[in-house]
Amino acid sequence: MTTIRIKGMSCGHCVAAVTKVLGAIEGIAEIKVDLARGEATFREEKPVDRALIRERIAEAGYEVDG
Ligand SMILES: [Cu+2]
């Protein structure tokens, strides 16, 4: 599993939005977003470009940290 830190999530709506964004990226599966930890964990069915993840998360109004 892969874990990334995401800044800017503050409620269940944010969790749903981030989950949806990640779910729309080909190769990402089994997404779990932890609001309290500010983290998203998922399985990569194939290598996924980190820059793409960063870009899509930013488009939704959040920031991948690190
Ligand atoms: Cu929110």
PDB file of the backbone (N, CA, C, O) and the ligand in Angstrom, with CONECT records:
HET     CU  A 101       1
ATOM      1  N   MET A   1       0.844  -1.194   0.000  1.00  0.00           N
ATOM      2  CA  MET A   1       0.000   0.000   0.000  1.00  0.00           C
ATOM      3  C   MET A   1       0.885   1.251   0.000  1.00  0.00           C
ATOM      4  O   MET A   1       2.016   1.243   0.485  1.00  0.00           O
ATOM      5  N   THR A   2       0.327   2.315  -0.559  1.00  0.00           N
ATOM      6  CA  THR A   2       1.023   3.599  -0.628  1.00  0.00           C
ATOM      7  C   THR A   2       0.282   4.594   0.249  1.00  0.00           C
ATOM      8  O   THR A   2      -0.948   4.640   0.230  1.00  0.00           O
ATOM      9  N   THR A   3       1.017   5.393   1.020  1.00  0.00           N
ATOM     10  CA  THR A   3       0.396   6.436   1.833  1.00  0.00           C
ATOM     11  C   THR A   3       0.963   7.789   1.437  1.00  0.00           C
ATOM     12  O   THR A   3       2.176   7.964   1.321  1.00  0.00           O
ATOM     13  N   ILE A   4       0.060   8.743   1.233  1.00  0.00           N
ATOM     14  CA  ILE A   4       0.506  10.110   0.958  1.00  0.00           C
ATOM     15  C   ILE A   4      -0.149  11.040   1.973  1.00  0.00           C
ATOM     16  O   ILE A   4      -1.247  10.774   2.461  1.00  0.00           O
ATOM     17  N   ARG A   5       0.536  12.124   2.281  1.00  0.00           N
ATOM     18  CA  ARG A   5      -0.033  13.133   3.177  1.00  0.00           C
ATOM     19  C   ARG A   5      -0.743  14.191   2.343  1.00  0.00           C
ATOM     20  O   ARG A   5      -0.247  14.624   1.303  1.00  0.00           O
ATOM     21  N   ILE A   6      -1.919  14.599   2.825  1.00  0.00           N
ATOM     22  CA  ILE A   6      -2.703  15.599   2.106  1.00  0.00           C
ATOM     23  C   ILE A   6      -3.085  16.713   3.061  1.00  0.00           C
ATOM     24  O   ILE A   6      -3.670  16.475   4.117  1.00  0.00           O
ATOM     25  N   LYS A   7      -2.742  17.936   2.671  1.00  0.00           N
ATOM     26  CA  LYS A   7      -3.063  19.098   3.499  1.00  0.00           C
ATOM     27  C   LYS A   7      -4.372  19.736   3.032  1.00  0.00           C
ATOM     28  O   LYS A   7      -4.669  19.760   1.838  1.00  0.00           O
ATOM     29  N   GLY A   8      -5.145  20.248   3.982  1.00  0.00           N
ATOM     30  CA  GLY A   8      -6.332  21.033   3.660  1.00  0.00           C
ATOM     31  C   GLY A   8      -7.654  20.333   3.891  1.00  0.00           C
ATOM     32  O   GLY A   8      -8.711  20.930   3.688  1.00  0.00           O
ATOM     33  N   MET A   9      -7.617  19.075   4.314  1.00  0.00           N
ATOM     34  CA  MET A   9      -8.878  18.364   4.565  1.00  0.00           C
ATOM     35  C   MET A   9      -9.393  18.726   5.956  1.00  0.00           C
ATOM     36  O   MET A   9      -8.637  18.711   6.928  1.00  0.00           O
ATOM     37  N   SER A  10     -10.694  19.054   6.046  1.00  0.00           N
ATOM     38  CA  SER A  10     -11.233  19.478   7.335  1.00  0.00           C
ATOM     39  C   SER A  10     -12.529  18.783   7.728  1.00  0.00           C
ATOM     40  O   SER A  10     -12.987  18.944   8.860  1.00  0.00           O
ATOM     41  N   CYS A  11     -13.128  18.021   6.833  1.00  0.00           N
ATOM     42  CA  CYS A  11     -14.398  17.392   7.185  1.00  0.00           C
ATOM     43  C   CYS A  11     -14.674  16.186   6.275  1.00  0.00           C
ATOM     44  O   CYS A  11     -13.879  15.850   5.398  1.00  0.00           O
ATOM     45  N   GLY A  12     -15.805  15.563   6.511  1.00  0.00           N
ATOM     46  CA  GLY A  12     -16.172  14.389   5.725  1.00  0.00           C
ATOM     47  C   GLY A  12     -16.335  14.681   4.243  1.00  0.00           C
ATOM     48  O   GLY A  12     -16.100  13.820   3.396  1.00  0.00           O
ATOM     49  N   HIS A  13     -16.739  15.908   3.944  1.00  0.00           N
ATOM     50  CA  HIS A  13     -16.869  16.292   2.538  1.00  0.00           C
ATOM     51  C   HIS A  13     -15.514  16.252   1.844  1.00  0.00           C
ATOM     52  O   HIS A  13     -15.400  15.793   0.708  1.00  0.00           O
ATOM     53  N   CYS A  14     -14.495  16.735   2.537  1.00  0.00           N
ATOM     54  CA  CYS A  14     -13.131  16.719   1.992  1.00  0.00           C
ATOM     55  C   CYS A  14     -12.690  15.280   1.757  1.00  0.00           C
ATOM     56  O   CYS A  14     -12.103  14.967   0.721  1.00  0.00           O
ATOM     57  N   VAL A  15     -12.973  14.411   2.711  1.00  0.00           N
ATOM     58  CA  VAL A  15     -12.607  12.998   2.586  1.00  0.00           C
ATOM     59  C   VAL A  15     -13.263  12.400   1.340  1.00  0.00           C
ATOM     60  O   VAL A  15     -12.624  11.677   0.575  1.00  0.00           O
ATOM     61  N   ALA A  16     -14.541  12.712   1.150  1.00  0.00           N
ATOM     62  CA  ALA A  16     -15.265  12.196  -0.014  1.00  0.00           C
ATOM     63  C   ALA A  16     -14.668  12.738  -1.309  1.00  0.00           C
ATOM     64  O   ALA A  16     -14.527  12.008  -2.290  1.00  0.00           O
ATOM     65  N   ALA A  17     -14.316  14.027  -1.305  1.00  0.00           N
ATOM     66  CA  ALA A  17     -13.764  14.656  -2.506  1.00  0.00           C
ATOM     67  C   ALA A  17     -12.413  14.041  -2.870  1.00  0.00           C
ATOM     68  O   ALA A  17     -12.158  13.739  -4.036  1.00  0.00           O
ATOM     69  N   VAL A  18     -11.557  13.858  -1.880  1.00  0.00           N
ATOM     70  CA  VAL A  18     -10.230  13.286  -2.130  1.00  0.00           C
ATOM     71  C   VAL A  18     -10.348  11.831  -2.582  1.00  0.00           C
ATOM     72  O   VAL A  18      -9.634  11.383  -3.479  1.00  0.00           O
ATOM     73  N   THR A  19     -11.265  11.106  -1.940  1.00  0.00           N
ATOM     74  CA  THR A  19     -11.482   9.710  -2.326  1.00  0.00           C
ATOM     75  C   THR A  19     -11.935   9.612  -3.779  1.00  0.00           C
ATOM     76  O   THR A  19     -11.484   8.738  -4.520  1.00  0.00           O
ATOM     77  N   LYS A  20     -12.822  10.506  -4.178  1.00  0.00           N
ATOM     78  CA  LYS A  20     -13.329  10.517  -5.549  1.00  0.00           C
ATOM     79  C   LYS A  20     -12.225  10.848  -6.552  1.00  0.00           C
ATOM     80  O   LYS A  20     -12.107  10.213  -7.599  1.00  0.00           O
ATOM     81  N   VAL A  21     -11.428  11.844  -6.215  1.00  0.00           N
ATOM     82  CA  VAL A  21     -10.327  12.264  -7.100  1.00  0.00           C
ATOM     83  C   VAL A  21      -9.340  11.115  -7.307  1.00  0.00           C
ATOM     84  O   VAL A  21      -8.941  10.816  -8.433  1.00  0.00           O
ATOM     85  N   LEU A  22      -8.958  10.482  -6.208  1.00  0.00           N
ATOM     86  CA  LEU A  22      -7.998   9.368  -6.317  1.00  0.00           C
ATOM     87  C   LEU A  22      -8.618   8.207  -7.083  1.00  0.00           C
ATOM     88  O   LEU A  22      -7.948   7.549  -7.879  1.00  0.00           O
ATOM     89  N   GLY A  23      -9.900   7.961  -6.838  1.00  0.00           N
ATOM     90  CA  GLY A  23     -10.581   6.846  -7.485  1.00  0.00           C
ATOM     91  C   GLY A  23     -10.701   7.009  -8.992  1.00  0.00           C
ATOM     92  O   GLY A  23     -10.857   6.032  -9.725  1.00  0.00           O
ATOM     93  N   ALA A  24     -10.625   8.263  -9.448  1.00  0.00           N
ATOM     94  CA  ALA A  24     -10.748   8.540 -10.886  1.00  0.00           C
ATOM     95  C   ALA A  24      -9.423   8.326 -11.611  1.00  0.00           C
ATOM     96  O   ALA A  24      -9.381   8.337 -12.841  1.00  0.00           O
ATOM     97  N   ILE A  25      -8.344   8.134 -10.860  1.00  0.00           N
ATOM     98  CA  ILE A  25      -7.023   7.926 -11.473  1.00  0.00           C
ATOM     99  C   ILE A  25      -6.813   6.443 -11.748  1.00  0.00           C
ATOM    100  O   ILE A  25      -6.925   5.608 -10.851  1.00  0.00           O
ATOM    101  N   GLU A  26      -6.512   6.135 -12.988  1.00  0.00           N
ATOM    102  CA  GLU A  26      -6.323   4.746 -13.392  1.00  0.00           C
ATOM    103  C   GLU A  26      -5.154   4.122 -12.626  1.00  0.00           C
ATOM    104  O   GLU A  26      -4.069   4.698 -12.551  1.00  0.00           O
ATOM    105  N   GLY A  27      -5.390   2.948 -12.065  1.00  0.00           N
ATOM    106  CA  GLY A  27      -4.336   2.236 -11.366  1.00  0.00           C
ATOM    107  C   GLY A  27      -4.399   2.347  -9.858  1.00  0.00           C
ATOM    108  O   GLY A  27      -3.691   1.637  -9.144  1.00  0.00           O
ATOM    109  N   ILE A  28      -5.271   3.261  -9.362  1.00  0.00           N
ATOM    110  CA  ILE A  28      -5.402   3.425  -7.918  1.00  0.00           C
ATOM    111  C   ILE A  28      -6.648   2.681  -7.429  1.00  0.00           C
ATOM    112  O   ILE A  28      -7.735   2.836  -7.986  1.00  0.00           O
ATOM    113  N   ALA A  29      -6.470   1.868  -6.375  1.00  0.00           N
ATOM    114  CA  ALA A  29      -7.570   1.063  -5.848  1.00  0.00           C
ATOM    115  C   ALA A  29      -7.498   1.024  -4.325  1.00  0.00           C
ATOM    116  O   ALA A  29      -6.497   1.408  -3.721  1.00  0.00           O
ATOM    117  N   GLU A  30      -8.573   0.556  -3.733  1.00  0.00           N
ATOM    118  CA  GLU A  30      -8.642   0.355  -2.275  1.00  0.00           C
ATOM    119  C   GLU A  30      -8.232   1.611  -1.498  1.00  0.00           C
ATOM    120  O   GLU A  30      -7.341   1.577  -0.649  1.00  0.00           O
ATOM    121  N   ILE A  31      -8.898   2.697  -1.811  1.00  0.00           N
ATOM    122  CA  ILE A  31      -8.548   3.992  -1.222  1.00  0.00           C
ATOM    123  C   ILE A  31      -9.160   4.141   0.165  1.00  0.00           C
ATOM    124  O   ILE A  31     -10.350   3.896   0.366  1.00  0.00           O
ATOM    125  N   LYS A  32      -8.329   4.546   1.115  1.00  0.00           N
ATOM    126  CA  LYS A  32      -8.817   4.882   2.448  1.00  0.00           C
ATOM    127  C   LYS A  32      -8.230   6.241   2.813  1.00  0.00           C
ATOM    128  O   LYS A  32      -7.012   6.419   2.821  1.00  0.00           O
ATOM    129  N   VAL A  33      -9.100   7.190   3.114  1.00  0.00           N
ATOM    130  CA  VAL A  33      -8.639   8.519   3.500  1.00  0.00           C
ATOM    131  C   VAL A  33      -8.877   8.701   4.987  1.00  0.00           C
ATOM    132  O   VAL A  33      -9.992   8.517   5.476  1.00  0.00           O
ATOM    133  N   ASP A  34      -7.814   9.066   5.708  1.00  0.00           N
ATOM    134  CA  ASP A  34      -7.872   9.268   7.156  1.00  0.00           C
ATOM    135  C   ASP A  34      -7.831  10.763   7.448  1.00  0.00           C
ATOM    136  O   ASP A  34      -6.786  11.404   7.335  1.00  0.00           O
ATOM    137  N   LEU A  35      -8.977  11.301   7.823  1.00  0.00           N
ATOM    138  CA  LEU A  35      -9.089  12.743   8.055  1.00  0.00           C
ATOM    139  C   LEU A  35      -8.197  13.199   9.215  1.00  0.00           C
ATOM    140  O   LEU A  35      -7.493  14.203   9.106  1.00  0.00           O
ATOM    141  N   ALA A  36      -8.230  12.462  10.315  1.00  0.00           N
ATOM    142  CA  ALA A  36      -7.485  12.864  11.511  1.00  0.00           C
ATOM    143  C   ALA A  36      -5.980  12.895  11.248  1.00  0.00           C
ATOM    144  O   ALA A  36      -5.270  13.765  11.753  1.00  0.00           O
ATOM    145  N   ARG A  37      -5.505  11.941  10.456  1.00  0.00           N
ATOM    146  CA  ARG A  37      -4.069  11.870  10.176  1.00  0.00           C
ATOM    147  C   ARG A  37      -3.682  12.710   8.962  1.00  0.00           C
ATOM    148  O   ARG A  37      -2.502  12.981   8.741  1.00  0.00           O
ATOM    149  N   GLY A  38      -4.666  13.116   8.185  1.00  0.00           N
ATOM    150  CA  GLY A  38      -4.376  13.869   6.972  1.00  0.00           C
ATOM    151  C   GLY A  38      -3.647  13.013   5.955  1.00  0.00           C
ATOM    152  O   GLY A  38      -2.707  13.461   5.299  1.00  0.00           O
ATOM    153  N   GLU A  39      -4.096  11.777   5.835  1.00  0.00           N
ATOM    154  CA  GLU A  39      -3.415  10.832   4.951  1.00  0.00           C
ATOM    155  C   GLU A  39      -4.404  10.089   4.058  1.00  0.00           C
ATOM    156  O   GLU A  39      -5.567   9.891   4.409  1.00  0.00           O
ATOM    157  N   ALA A  40      -3.906   9.689   2.903  1.00  0.00           N
ATOM    158  CA  ALA A  40      -4.657   8.800   2.021  1.00  0.00           C
ATOM    159  C   ALA A  40      -3.797   7.579   1.750  1.00  0.00           C
ATOM    160  O   ALA A  40      -2.618   7.694   1.415  1.00  0.00           O
ATOM    161  N   THR A  41      -4.395   6.421   1.897  1.00  0.00           N
ATOM    162  CA  THR A  41      -3.708   5.160   1.644  1.00  0.00           C
ATOM    163  C   THR A  41      -4.424   4.438   0.516  1.00  0.00           C
ATOM    164  O   THR A  41      -5.654   4.401   0.469  1.00  0.00           O
ATOM    165  N   PHE A  42      -3.644   3.864  -0.393  1.00  0.00           N
ATOM    166  CA  PHE A  42      -4.261   3.156  -1.519  1.00  0.00           C
ATOM    167  C   PHE A  42      -3.289   2.123  -2.078  1.00  0.00           C
ATOM    168  O   PHE A  42      -2.096   2.128  -1.777  1.00  0.00           O
ATOM    169  N   ARG A  43      -3.836   1.249  -2.888  1.00  0.00           N
ATOM    170  CA  ARG A  43      -3.022   0.248  -3.559  1.00  0.00           C
ATOM    171  C   ARG A  43      -2.845   0.674  -5.016  1.00  0.00           C
ATOM    172  O   ARG A  43      -3.787   1.128  -5.666  1.00  0.00           O
ATOM    173  N   GLU A  44      -1.627   0.518  -5.507  1.00  0.00           N
ATOM    174  CA  GLU A  44      -1.350   0.836  -6.908  1.00  0.00           C
ATOM    175  C   GLU A  44      -1.368  -0.457  -7.713  1.00  0.00           C
ATOM    176  O   GLU A  44      -0.509  -1.322  -7.537  1.00  0.00           O
ATOM    177  N   GLU A  45      -2.344  -0.578  -8.589  1.00  0.00           N
ATOM    178  CA  GLU A  45      -2.445  -1.762  -9.446  1.00  0.00           C
ATOM    179  C   GLU A  45      -1.384  -1.711 -10.537  1.00  0.00           C
ATOM    180  O   GLU A  45      -1.041  -2.732 -11.133  1.00  0.00           O
ATOM    181  N   LYS A  46      -0.876  -0.528 -10.787  1.00  0.00           N
ATOM    182  CA  LYS A  46       0.274  -0.294 -11.662  1.00  0.00           C
ATOM    183  C   LYS A  46       0.904   1.010 -11.188  1.00  0.00           C
ATOM    184  O   LYS A  46       0.257   1.780 -10.479  1.00  0.00           O
ATOM    185  N   PRO A  47       2.156   1.272 -11.567  1.00  0.00           N
ATOM    186  CA  PRO A  47       2.794   2.503 -11.081  1.00  0.00           C
ATOM    187  C   PRO A  47       2.009   3.748 -11.524  1.00  0.00           C
ATOM    188  O   PRO A  47       1.669   3.905 -12.697  1.00  0.00           O
ATOM    189  N   VAL A  48       1.738   4.617 -10.560  1.00  0.00           N
ATOM    190  CA  VAL A  48       0.998   5.837 -10.850  1.00  0.00           C
ATOM    191  C   VAL A  48       1.926   7.035 -10.657  1.00  0.00           C
ATOM    192  O   VAL A  48       2.643   7.135  -9.661  1.00  0.00           O
ATOM    193  N   ASP A  49       1.895   7.930 -11.626  1.00  0.00           N
ATOM    194  CA  ASP A  49       2.728   9.124 -11.626  1.00  0.00           C
ATOM    195  C   ASP A  49       2.382  10.031 -10.437  1.00  0.00           C
ATOM    196  O   ASP A  49       1.246  10.488 -10.310  1.00  0.00           O
ATOM    197  N   ARG A  50       3.361  10.284  -9.578  1.00  0.00           N
ATOM    198  CA  ARG A  50       3.136  11.131  -8.404  1.00  0.00           C
ATOM    199  C   ARG A  50       2.708  12.548  -8.798  1.00  0.00           C
ATOM    200  O   ARG A  50       1.895  13.170  -8.115  1.00  0.00           O
ATOM    201  N   ALA A  51       3.257  13.046  -9.893  1.00  0.00           N
ATOM    202  CA  ALA A  51       2.919  14.401 -10.344  1.00  0.00           C
ATOM    203  C   ALA A  51       1.446  14.493 -10.728  1.00  0.00           C
ATOM    204  O   ALA A  51       0.799  15.517 -10.508  1.00  0.00           O
ATOM    205  N   LEU A  52       0.927  13.413 -11.302  1.00  0.00           N
ATOM    206  CA  LEU A  52      -0.491  13.379 -11.679  1.00  0.00           C
ATOM    207  C   LEU A  52      -1.371  13.420 -10.427  1.00  0.00           C
ATOM    208  O   LEU A  52      -2.363  14.148 -10.374  1.00  0.00           O
ATOM    209  N   ILE A  53      -0.994  12.636  -9.434  1.00  0.00           N
ATOM    210  CA  ILE A  53      -1.746  12.628  -8.172  1.00  0.00           C
ATOM    211  C   ILE A  53      -1.746  14.027  -7.560  1.00  0.00           C
ATOM    212  O   ILE A  53      -2.785  14.543  -7.149  1.00  0.00           O
ATOM    213  N   ARG A  54      -0.558  14.626  -7.511  1.00  0.00           N
ATOM    214  CA  ARG A  54      -0.403  15.965  -6.940  1.00  0.00           C
ATOM    215  C   ARG A  54      -1.300  16.987  -7.666  1.00  0.00           C
ATOM    216  O   ARG A  54      -1.956  17.823  -7.044  1.00  0.00           O
ATOM    217  N   GLU A  55      -1.301  16.884  -8.998  1.00  0.00           N
ATOM    218  CA  GLU A  55      -2.065  17.813  -9.833  1.00  0.00           C
ATOM    219  C   GLU A  55      -3.570  17.664  -9.609  1.00  0.00           C
ATOM    220  O   GLU A  55      -4.282  18.654  -9.445  1.00  0.00           O
ATOM    221  N   ARG A  56      -4.042  16.426  -9.603  1.00  0.00           N
ATOM    222  CA  ARG A  56      -5.477  16.180  -9.433  1.00  0.00           C
ATOM    223  C   ARG A  56      -5.952  16.604  -8.040  1.00  0.00           C
ATOM    224  O   ARG A  56      -7.042  17.157  -7.888  1.00  0.00           O
ATOM    225  N   ILE A  57      -5.126  16.338  -7.032  1.00  0.00           N
ATOM    226  CA  ILE A  57      -5.475  16.738  -5.667  1.00  0.00           C
ATOM    227  C   ILE A  57      -5.529  18.262  -5.576  1.00  0.00           C
ATOM    228  O   ILE A  57      -6.416  18.822  -4.931  1.00  0.00           O
ATOM    229  N   ALA A  58      -4.578  18.921  -6.223  1.00  0.00           N
ATOM    230  CA  ALA A  58      -4.530  20.393  -6.216  1.00  0.00           C
ATOM    231  C   ALA A  58      -5.761  20.969  -6.906  1.00  0.00           C
ATOM    232  O   ALA A  58      -6.325  21.964  -6.450  1.00  0.00           O
ATOM    233  N   GLU A  59      -6.175  20.347  -7.998  1.00  0.00           N
ATOM    234  CA  GLU A  59      -7.366  20.809  -8.730  1.00  0.00           C
ATOM    235  C   GLU A  59      -8.606  20.756  -7.845  1.00  0.00           C
ATOM    236  O   GLU A  59      -9.524  21.561  -7.997  1.00  0.00           O
ATOM    237  N   ALA A  60      -8.622  19.799  -6.919  1.00  0.00           N
ATOM    238  CA  ALA A  60      -9.767  19.647  -6.017  1.00  0.00           C
ATOM    239  C   ALA A  60      -9.667  20.590  -4.821  1.00  0.00           C
ATOM    240  O   ALA A  60     -10.598  20.678  -4.021  1.00  0.00           O
ATOM    241  N   GLY A  61      -8.538  21.299  -4.696  1.00  0.00           N
ATOM    242  CA  GLY A  61      -8.404  22.289  -3.637  1.00  0.00           C
ATOM    243  C   GLY A  61      -7.595  21.848  -2.441  1.00  0.00           C
ATOM    244  O   GLY A  61      -7.624  22.492  -1.392  1.00  0.00           O
ATOM    245  N   TYR A  62      -6.863  20.738  -2.595  1.00  0.00           N
ATOM    246  CA  TYR A  62      -6.038  20.242  -1.495  1.00  0.00           C
ATOM    247  C   TYR A  62      -4.582  20.181  -1.951  1.00  0.00           C
ATOM    248  O   TYR A  62      -4.272  20.449  -3.112  1.00  0.00           O
ATOM    249  N   GLU A  63      -3.698  19.827  -1.026  1.00  0.00           N
ATOM    250  CA  GLU A  63      -2.279  19.826  -1.361  1.00  0.00           C
ATOM    251  C   GLU A  63      -1.610  18.539  -0.892  1.00  0.00           C
ATOM    252  O   GLU A  63      -1.734  18.153   0.270  1.00  0.00           O
ATOM    253  N   VAL A  64      -0.905  17.884  -1.800  1.00  0.00           N
ATOM    254  CA  VAL A  64      -0.111  16.727  -1.406  1.00  0.00           C
ATOM    255  C   VAL A  64       1.141  17.242  -0.729  1.00  0.00           C
ATOM    256  O   VAL A  64       1.880  18.049  -1.292  1.00  0.00           O
ATOM    257  N   ASP A  65       1.372  16.765   0.492  1.00  0.00           N
ATOM    258  CA  ASP A  65       2.469  17.249   1.311  1.00  0.00           C
ATOM    259  C   ASP A  65       3.646  16.290   1.189  1.00  0.00           C
ATOM    260  O   ASP A  65       3.550  15.117   1.550  1.00  0.00           O
ATOM    261  N   GLY A  66       4.751  16.806   0.677  1.00  0.00           N
ATOM    262  CA  GLY A  66       5.961  15.982   0.552  1.00  0.00           C
ATOM    263  C   GLY A  66       6.033  15.268  -0.796  1.00  0.00           C
ATOM    264  O   GLY A  66       6.988  14.537  -1.057  1.00  0.00           O
TER     265      GLY A  66
HETATM  266 CU    CU A 101     -14.323  19.433   4.167  1.00  0.00          CU2+
END
